[in-house]
Amino acid sequence: MTVDVTVVGGGISGFACARAVRDAGGSVRVIDRGRRPGGRLASRTVEGRAVDLGASYFVVGEDAGFTGLVADWESRGVARPWTDTFSSFDADGAETRKTGPLRWAAPAGSRALVLDLADGIDVESGREVTRAAPFRVDDQDAGEVVLAMPEPQARRLGHGIPVAPQEWEPVIAVVLRWDERRWPVDLHGAFVNGDPDIAFLADDGDRRGDAAPVLVVHSTGDAARRHLDAPDDAIPAVVAATRRLLGIGAEPDSVRAHRWTFARPARPTGEPFLRTPGLSLCGDAWGEAAAVRTAWASGEALGRALAGS
């Protein structure tokens, strides 16, 4: 049976769209190539523990809908306030502390946010869609089609997608685990300026609230581009830079790298989504600033628009 809307992409924007359609009384299904939903909020299990490799945190912002969602997540323990203070390292290693907006995280890993949105939604996981067109997915009737993914990935699924090409930055995320925490307990996270290899690092045990001695370090875009074909080749430079900045004498006990070819849009469009008859796009590139809240708002707004039509 054909549904009203088929969403291709199981990240936060895809499920925000699907829930908006469902809550308005429409029928919807989500198709995702992963074994479990998550998208760029996916957590990976490393040595029996979920580690956040994608978005490092989220900020609530001023959207009333997202504010209400986060309040519900907090009340059920799905999300937790993390910190409003990060460090900033200059190229010479000098550290300063900077206070900003409150950052939030998920105790069970950021995938839990997407899984919560996916509850009650018809999901087909582990399916690689090869072609999308207005009202069609893999040459089958699909109702309104939503591509909830970066534009370069959407363009691969079909010709004639009516949107200008978008530039995306890659990132290689590296998980570093020691036998014990070897950095200050109040580090939380840090932006790194001027280093050729690393741009951000987060204390994942502090972020998740379980005190695990795990850092997740994000490479610079240039470093990621150099190692996209072999992400593990980025590990030595990332480890060296992390140890130097934090003054860690010991090598990590375990290391894992994960490639994000399309980690974040270089220039968001400023528009909430792309809406054309039968084929639409949403995600964190469709807004004023790339962020988790942007991805949710884009999908939710598109879902309401589709339901209203």
Secondary structure as UniProt FT lines:
FT   STRAND          5..8
FT   HELIX           12..23
FT   TURN            24..25
FT   STRAND          28..32
FT   HELIX           39..41
FT   STRAND          43..46
FT   TURN            47..48
FT   STRAND          49..52
FT   HELIX           64..75
FT   TURN            76..77
FT   STRAND          80..89
FT   TURN            91..92
FT   STRAND          95..105
FT   TURN            107..108
FT   HELIX           111..118
FT   TURN            119..120
FT   STRAND          122..125
FT   STRAND          132..133
FT   TURN            134..135
FT   STRAND          136..137
FT   TURN            138..139
FT   STRAND          140..141
FT   STRAND          144..148
FT   HELIX           151..156
FT   TURN            159..160
FT   STRAND          168..177
FT   TURN            185..186
FT   STRAND          189..192
FT   STRAND          198..203
FT   HELIX           204..208
FT   STRAND          214..219
FT   HELIX           221..226
FT   TURN            227..229
FT   HELIX           231..234
FT   HELIX           235..246
FT   STRAND          254..265
FT   STRAND          274..276
FT   TURN            277..278
FT   STRAND          279..282
FT   TURN            284..285
FT   HELIX           292..308
//
